[in-house]
Amino acid sequence: MSKEMVKNLQEKIADFKRFSFVLLSLSAFLYIGSIIPFEGKETADQLMLLSASYTFLGVTILFYRRISVWKKKLNTDQ
C-alpha cells in the first residue's frame, strides 16, 4: 500500500470517528429529550425522537464497523 493510500485511510478513520462522536452525542441528546416529561409532548413526538435516536445509533455502529475494517487493513498492510 502506498503512503498516499495509507494517509487517505488514516484521514478517513479520523473523519469517521468525528462523525460517529457527533452522531452519538446527538443520539443521546434526542433520547434524553424523549424521556424527559413536559407538558404538551405527544406520543408521536416521543416516537419521532426515539426513532431518530435509534437511527443515529445505527449509523454510528456502521461507522465504527467501517473504522475497524480500515484499521485491520492498515495493520495487515504495514
N, CA, C and O atoms as a Tinker XYZ file with bonds, in Angstrom:
   312  protein
     1  N      0.853000   -1.163000    0.000000    73     2
     2  CA     0.000000    0.000000    0.000000    64     1     3
     3  C      0.906000    1.236000    0.000000    63     2     4     5
     4  O      1.880000    1.306000    0.749000    81     3
     5  N      0.573000    2.188000   -0.836000    73     3     6
     6  CA     1.404000    3.385000   -0.934000    64     5     7
     7  C      1.166000    4.322000    0.247000    63     6     8     9
     8  O      0.173000    4.217000    0.968000    81     7
     9  N      2.101000    5.229000    0.413000    73     7    10
    10  CA     1.993000    6.194000    1.516000    64     9    11
    11  C      0.756000    7.064000    1.360000    63    10    12    13
    12  O      0.128000    7.445000    2.348000    81    11
    13  N      0.410000    7.374000    0.125000    73    11    14
    14  CA    -0.775000    8.206000   -0.122000    64    13    15
    15  C     -2.052000    7.479000    0.282000    63    14    16    17
    16  O     -2.961000    8.083000    0.852000    81    15
    17  N     -2.120000    6.185000   -0.012000    73    15    18
    18  CA    -3.296000    5.401000    0.363000    64    17    19
    19  C     -3.392000    5.251000    1.879000    63    18    20    21
    20  O     -4.484000    5.300000    2.446000    81    19
    21  N     -2.243000    5.068000    2.531000    73    19    22
    22  CA    -2.230000    4.957000    3.989000    64    21    23
    23  C     -2.705000    6.265000    4.614000    63    22    24    25
    24  O     -3.516000    6.264000    5.540000    81    23
    25  N     -2.193000    7.378000    4.097000    73    23    26
    26  CA    -2.600000    8.691000    4.617000    64    25    27
    27  C     -4.095000    8.918000    4.392000    63    26    28    29
    28  O     -4.788000    9.452000    5.258000    81    27
    29  N     -4.582000    8.507000    3.223000    73    27    30
    30  CA    -6.006000    8.663000    2.911000    64    29    31
    31  C     -6.869000    7.857000    3.877000    63    30    32    33
    32  O     -7.883000    8.353000    4.368000    81    31
    33  N     -6.467000    6.612000    4.152000    73    31    34
    34  CA    -7.223000    5.783000    5.092000    64    33    35
    35  C     -7.183000    6.362000    6.508000    63    34    36    37
    36  O     -8.194000    6.349000    7.209000    81    35
    37  N     -6.027000    6.868000    6.929000    73    35    38
    38  CA    -5.931000    7.471000    8.257000    64    37    39
    39  C     -6.827000    8.699000    8.375000    63    38    40    41
    40  O     -7.431000    8.925000    9.423000    81    39
    41  N     -6.917000    9.489000    7.314000    73    39    42
    42  CA    -7.802000   10.657000    7.325000    64    41    43
    43  C     -9.268000   10.228000    7.373000    63    42    44    45
    44  O    -10.077000   10.835000    8.075000    81    43
    45  N     -9.603000    9.180000    6.624000    73    43    46
    46  CA   -10.980000    8.674000    6.656000    64    45    47
    47  C    -11.340000    8.165000    8.047000    63    46    48    49
    48  O    -12.442000    8.409000    8.538000    81    47
    49  N    -10.416000    7.463000    8.674000    73    47    50
    50  CA   -10.657000    6.944000   10.019000    64    49    51
    51  C    -10.906000    8.094000   10.988000    63    50    52    53
    52  O    -11.830000    8.037000   11.800000    81    51
    53  N    -10.087000    9.132000   10.903000    73    51    54
    54  CA   -10.257000   10.290000   11.792000    64    53    55
    55  C    -11.596000   10.981000   11.541000    63    54    56    57
    56  O    -12.283000   11.363000   12.488000    81    55
    57  N    -11.968000   11.143000   10.272000    73    55    58
    58  CA   -13.254000   11.780000    9.948000    64    57    59
    59  C    -14.432000   10.954000   10.452000    63    58    60    61
    60  O    -15.371000   11.496000   11.036000    81    59
    61  N    -14.381000    9.663000   10.229000    73    59    62
    62  CA   -15.493000    8.818000   10.657000    64    61    63
    63  C    -15.593000    8.760000   12.174000    63    62    64    65
    64  O    -16.691000    8.631000   12.714000    81    63
    65  N    -14.456000    8.853000   12.872000    73    63    66
    66  CA   -14.506000    8.922000   14.333000    64    65    67
    67  C    -15.207000   10.198000   14.780000    63    66    68    69
    68  O    -16.019000   10.174000   15.705000    81    67
    69  N    -14.897000   11.299000   14.133000    73    67    70
    70  CA   -15.564000   12.565000   14.474000    64    69    71
    71  C    -17.061000   12.494000   14.192000    63    70    72    73
    72  O    -17.876000   12.895000   15.023000    81    71
    73  N    -17.420000   11.980000   13.013000    73    71    74
    74  CA   -18.837000   11.853000   12.666000    64    73    75
    75  C    -19.554000   10.965000   13.672000    63    74    76    77
    76  O    -20.667000   11.272000   14.100000    81    75
    77  N    -18.915000    9.868000   14.046000    73    75    78
    78  CA   -19.523000    8.943000   14.997000    64    77    79
    79  C    -19.749000    9.599000   16.342000    63    78    80    81
    80  O    -20.797000    9.415000   16.961000    81    79
    81  N    -18.764000   10.367000   16.797000    73    79    82
    82  CA   -18.911000   11.049000   18.080000    64    81    83
    83  C    -20.057000   12.059000   18.040000    63    82    84    85
    84  O    -20.833000   12.158000   18.990000    81    83
    85  N    -20.161000   12.802000   16.952000    73    83    86
    86  CA   -21.241000   13.782000   16.825000    64    85    87
    87  C    -22.598000   13.081000   16.790000    63    86    88    89
    88  O    -23.535000   13.514000   17.461000    81    87
    89  N    -22.708000   12.004000   16.016000    73    87    90
    90  CA   -23.979000   11.278000   15.945000    64    89    91
    91  C    -24.335000   10.627000   17.274000    63    90    92    93
    92  O    -25.505000   10.595000   17.657000    81    91
    93  N    -23.340000   10.110000   17.975000    73    91    94
    94  CA   -23.596000    9.508000   19.280000    64    93    95
    95  C    -24.076000   10.567000   20.267000    63    94    96    97
    96  O    -25.000000   10.322000   21.042000    81    95
    97  N    -23.454000   11.737000   20.243000    73    95    98
    98  CA   -23.876000   12.827000   21.129000    64    97    99
    99  C    -25.294000   13.284000   20.801000    63    98   100   101
   100  O    -26.110000   13.498000   21.698000    81    99
   101  N    -25.574000   13.429000   19.526000    73    99   102
   102  CA   -26.913000   13.847000   19.105000    64   101   103
   103  C    -27.953000   12.798000   19.476000    63   102   104   105
   104  O    -29.066000   13.132000   19.882000    81   103
   105  N    -27.588000   11.542000   19.335000    73   103   106
   106  CA   -28.493000   10.460000   19.710000    64   105   107
   107  C    -28.816000   10.505000   21.197000    63   106   108   109
   108  O    -29.972000   10.349000   21.591000    81   107
   109  N    -27.803000   10.716000   22.015000    73   107   110
   110  CA   -28.028000   10.804000   23.463000    64   109   111
   111  C    -28.916000   11.999000   23.796000    63   110   112   113
   112  O    -29.814000   11.896000   24.631000    81   111
   113  N    -28.666000   13.124000   23.147000    73   111   114
   114  CA   -29.466000   14.323000   23.368000    64   113   115
   115  C    -30.934000   14.078000   23.008000    63   114   116   117
   116  O    -31.830000   14.460000   23.762000    81   115
   117  N    -31.183000   13.442000   21.858000    73   115   118
   118  CA   -32.560000   13.164000   21.451000    64   117   119
   119  C    -33.226000   12.149000   22.375000    63   118   120   121
   120  O    -34.415000   12.265000   22.672000    81   119
   121  N    -32.465000   11.155000   22.830000    73   119   122
   122  CA   -33.034000   10.168000   23.742000    64   121   123
   123  C    -33.444000   10.819000   25.063000    63   122   124   125
   124  O    -34.526000   10.553000   25.587000    81   123
   125  N    -32.578000   11.663000   25.588000    73   123   126
   126  CA   -32.912000   12.369000   26.831000    64   125   127
   127  C    -34.149000   13.243000   26.624000    63   126   128   129
   128  O    -35.004000   13.337000   27.504000    81   127
   129  N    -34.238000   13.876000   25.466000    73   127   130
   130  CA   -35.414000   14.685000   25.156000    64   129   131
   131  C    -36.685000   13.861000   25.071000    63   130   132   133
   132  O    -37.775000   14.363000   25.345000    81   131
   133  N    -36.550000   12.608000   24.694000    73   131   134
   134  CA   -37.750000   11.775000   24.572000    64   133   135
   135  C    -38.220000   11.242000   25.917000    63   134   136   137
   136  O    -39.405000   10.946000   26.072000    81   135
   137  N    -37.324000   11.110000   26.897000    73   135   138
   138  CA   -37.744000   10.540000   28.179000    64   137   139
   139  C    -38.078000   11.592000   29.226000    63   138   140   141
   140  O    -38.728000   11.276000   30.222000    81   139
   141  N    -37.650000   12.836000   29.025000    73   139   142
   142  CA   -37.980000   13.889000   29.981000    64   141   143
   143  C    -39.418000   14.343000   29.734000    63   142   144   145
   144  O    -39.754000   14.763000   28.627000    81   143
   145  N    -40.256000   14.261000   30.744000    73   143   146
   146  CA   -41.651000   14.662000   30.545000    64   145   147
   147  C    -41.805000   16.186000   30.566000    63   146   148   149
   148  O    -41.178000   16.878000   31.369000    81   147
   149  N    -42.644000   16.684000   29.675000    73   147   150
   150  CA   -43.034000   18.089000   29.720000    64   149   151
   151  C    -44.433000   18.213000   29.136000    63   150   152   153
   152  O    -44.899000   17.355000   28.385000    81   151
   153  N    -45.070000   19.279000   29.495000    73   151   154
   154  CA   -46.456000   19.474000   29.112000    64   153   155
   155  C    -46.554000   19.737000   27.612000    63   154   156   157
   156  O    -45.792000   20.528000   27.056000    81   155
   157  N    -47.482000   19.080000   26.983000    73   155   158
   158  CA   -47.734000   19.292000   25.568000    64   157   159
   159  C    -47.018000   18.306000   24.661000    63   158   160   161
   160  O    -47.230000   18.318000   23.449000    81   159
   161  N    -46.177000   17.455000   25.224000    73   159   162
   162  CA   -45.487000   16.467000   24.389000    64   161   163
   163  C    -46.441000   15.319000   24.114000    63   162   164   165
   164  O    -47.035000   14.753000   25.031000    81   163
   165  N    -46.576000   14.988000   22.852000    73   163   166
   166  CA   -47.472000   13.912000   22.460000    64   165   167
   167  C    -46.676000   12.634000   22.204000    63   166   168   169
   168  O    -45.449000   12.651000   22.111000    81   167
   169  N    -47.391000   11.554000   22.096000    73   167   170
   170  CA   -46.757000   10.267000   21.849000    64   169   171
   171  C    -46.035000   10.258000   20.507000    63   170   172   173
   172  O    -44.967000    9.659000   20.384000    81   171
   173  N    -46.603000   10.912000   19.506000    73   171   174
   174  CA   -45.971000   10.960000   18.185000    64   173   175
   175  C    -44.620000   11.679000   18.261000    63   174   176   177
   176  O    -43.657000   11.269000   17.613000    81   175
   177  N    -44.557000   12.740000   19.046000    73   175   178
   178  CA   -43.297000   13.460000   19.219000    64   177   179
   179  C    -42.252000   12.575000   19.889000    63   178   180   181
   180  O    -41.085000   12.560000   19.499000    81   179
   181  N    -42.688000   11.850000   20.889000    73   179   182
   182  CA   -41.775000   10.966000   21.612000    64   181   183
   183  C    -41.271000    9.847000   20.695000    63   182   184   185
   184  O    -40.086000    9.516000   20.713000    81   183
   185  N    -42.156000    9.275000   19.907000    73   183   186
   186  CA   -41.746000    8.223000   18.978000    64   185   187
   187  C    -40.798000    8.746000   17.910000    63   186   188   189
   188  O    -39.873000    8.046000   17.499000    81   187
   189  N    -41.025000    9.974000   17.461000    73   187   190
   190  CA   -40.145000   10.573000   16.460000    64   189   191
   191  C    -38.740000   10.779000   17.036000    63   190   192   193
   192  O    -37.744000   10.499000   16.368000    81   191
   193  N    -38.665000   11.264000   18.270000    73   191   194
   194  CA   -37.369000   11.454000   18.909000    64   193   195
   195  C    -36.654000   10.127000   19.132000    63   194   196   197
   196  O    -35.450000   10.021000   18.896000    81   195
   197  N    -37.384000    9.127000   19.579000    73   195   198
   198  CA   -36.786000    7.810000   19.799000    64   197   199
   199  C    -36.304000    7.179000   18.494000    63   198   200   201
   200  O    -35.217000    6.604000   18.445000    81   199
   201  N    -37.105000    7.285000   17.445000    73   199   202
   202  CA   -36.695000    6.690000   16.169000    64   201   203
   203  C    -35.477000    7.405000   15.596000    63   202   204   205
   204  O    -34.596000    6.758000   15.030000    81   203
   205  N    -35.412000    8.711000   15.732000    73   203   206
   206  CA   -34.224000    9.450000   15.274000    64   205   207
   207  C    -33.008000    9.059000   16.094000    63   206   208   209
   208  O    -31.912000    8.909000   15.555000    81   207
   209  N    -33.199000    8.895000   17.385000    73   207   210
   210  CA   -32.101000    8.500000   18.262000    64   209   211
   211  C    -31.573000    7.124000   17.876000    63   210   212   213
   212  O    -30.361000    6.933000   17.779000    81   211
   213  N    -32.451000    6.179000   17.660000    73   211   214
   214  CA   -32.035000    4.826000   17.287000    64   213   215
   215  C    -31.407000    4.795000   15.893000    63   214   216   217
   216  O    -30.477000    4.026000   15.649000    81   215
   217  N    -31.904000    5.616000   14.993000    73   215   218
   218  CA   -31.315000    5.699000   13.653000    64   217   219
   219  C    -29.883000    6.206000   13.730000    63   218   220   221
   220  O    -28.989000    5.654000   13.090000    81   219
   221  N    -29.666000    7.259000   14.514000    73   219   222
   222  CA   -28.307000    7.789000   14.659000    64   221   223
   223  C    -27.392000    6.781000   15.335000    63   222   224   225
   224  O    -26.213000    6.692000   14.990000    81   223
   225  N    -27.912000    6.020000   16.294000    73   223   226
   226  CA   -27.108000    4.958000   16.917000    64   225   227
   227  C    -26.724000    3.892000   15.898000    63   226   228   229
   228  O    -25.594000    3.403000   15.900000    81   227
   229  N    -27.653000    3.538000   15.039000    73   227   230
   230  CA   -27.365000    2.554000   13.997000    64   229   231
   231  C    -26.294000    3.027000   13.032000    63   230   232   233
   232  O    -25.399000    2.266000   12.665000    81   231
   233  N    -26.386000    4.277000   12.624000    73   231   234
   234  CA   -25.374000    4.837000   11.726000    64   233   235
   235  C    -24.016000    4.883000   12.424000    63   234   236   237
   236  O    -22.984000    4.624000   11.804000    81   235
   237  N    -24.022000    5.209000   13.702000    73   235   238
   238  CA   -22.775000    5.226000   14.468000    64   237   239
   239  C    -22.141000    3.841000   14.506000    63   238   240   241
   240  O    -20.927000    3.707000   14.347000    81   239
   241  N    -22.949000    2.822000   14.713000    73   239   242
   242  CA   -22.428000    1.454000   14.723000    64   241   243
   243  C    -21.849000    1.088000   13.363000    63   242   244   245
   244  O    -20.793000    0.460000   13.293000    81   243
   245  N    -22.516000    1.465000   12.296000    73   243   246
   246  CA   -21.990000    1.207000   10.954000    64   245   247
   247  C    -20.659000    1.916000   10.730000    63   246   248   249
   248  O    -19.744000    1.347000   10.134000    81   247
   249  N    -20.547000    3.145000   11.201000    73   247   250
   250  CA   -19.293000    3.883000   11.065000    64   249   251
   251  C    -18.171000    3.196000   11.825000    63   250   252   253
   252  O    -17.057000    3.084000   11.315000    81   251
   253  N    -18.452000    2.735000   13.043000    73   251   254
   254  CA   -17.417000    2.070000   13.828000    64   253   255
   255  C    -17.003000    0.741000   13.193000    63   254   256   257
   256  O    -15.835000    0.361000   13.269000    81   255
   257  N    -17.924000    0.048000   12.583000    73   255   258
   258  CA   -17.565000   -1.180000   11.863000    64   257   259
   259  C    -16.657000   -0.867000   10.688000    63   258   260   261
   260  O    -15.684000   -1.580000   10.444000    81   259
   261  N    -16.972000    0.197000    9.960000    73   259   262
   262  CA   -16.145000    0.602000    8.825000    64   261   263
   263  C    -14.746000    1.000000    9.310000    63   262   264   265
   264  O    -13.746000    0.673000    8.671000    81   263
   265  N    -14.687000    1.698000   10.429000    73   263   266
   266  CA   -13.400000    2.093000   11.002000    64   265   267
   267  C    -12.577000    0.858000   11.358000    63   266   268   269
   268  O    -11.378000    0.819000   11.085000    81   267
   269  N    -13.201000   -0.146000   11.959000    73   267   270
   270  CA   -12.459000   -1.350000   12.352000    64   269   271
   271  C    -11.930000   -2.087000   11.122000    63   270   272   273
   272  O    -10.829000   -2.635000   11.163000    81   271
   273  N    -12.695000   -2.109000   10.032000    73   271   274
   274  CA   -12.224000   -2.738000    8.797000    64   273   275
   275  C    -11.011000   -1.992000    8.256000    63   274   276   277
   276  O    -10.030000   -2.614000    7.846000    81   275
   277  N    -11.072000   -0.673000    8.253000    73   275   278
   278  CA    -9.943000    0.118000    7.751000    64   277   279
   279  C     -8.718000   -0.038000    8.637000    63   278   280   281
   280  O     -7.598000   -0.096000    8.131000    81   279
   281  N     -8.908000   -0.106000    9.951000    73   279   282
   282  CA    -7.770000   -0.298000   10.857000    64   281   283
   283  C     -7.108000   -1.652000   10.630000    63   282   284   285
   284  O     -5.881000   -1.748000   10.633000    81   283
   285  N     -7.906000   -2.695000   10.432000    73   283   286
   286  CA    -7.358000   -4.005000   10.151000    64   285   287
   287  C     -6.576000   -3.990000    8.835000    63   286   288   289
   288  O     -5.513000   -4.600000    8.719000    81   287
   289  N     -7.117000   -3.294000    7.870000    73   287   290
   290  CA    -6.444000   -3.194000    6.567000    64   289   291
   291  C     -5.109000   -2.474000    6.723000    63   290   292   293
   292  O     -4.109000   -2.885000    6.134000    81   291
   293  N     -5.090000   -1.413000    7.506000    73   291   294
   294  CA    -3.833000   -0.691000    7.745000    64   293   295
   295  C     -2.825000   -1.555000    8.476000    63   294   296   297
   296  O     -1.643000   -1.553000    8.132000    81   295
   297  N     -3.275000   -2.295000    9.482000    73   295   298
   298  CA    -2.366000   -3.120000   10.268000    64   297   299
   299  C     -1.793000   -4.294000    9.480000    63   298   300   301
   300  O     -0.639000   -4.670000    9.688000    81   299
   301  N     -2.570000   -4.871000    8.593000    73   299   302
   302  CA    -2.082000   -6.005000    7.822000    64   301   303
   303  C     -1.151000   -5.573000    6.689000    63   302   304   305
   304  O     -0.261000   -6.328000    6.296000    81   303
   305  N     -1.349000   -4.391000    6.175000    73   303   306
   306  CA    -0.527000   -3.927000    5.053000    64   305   307
   307  C      0.788000   -3.298000    5.504000    63   306   308   309
   308  O      1.701000   -3.134000    4.694000    81   307
   309  N      0.897000   -2.954000    6.747000    73   307   310
   310  CA     2.137000   -2.286000    7.193000    64   309   311
   311  C      3.157000   -3.248000    7.656000    63   310   312
   312  O      4.248000   -2.845000    8.060000    81   311
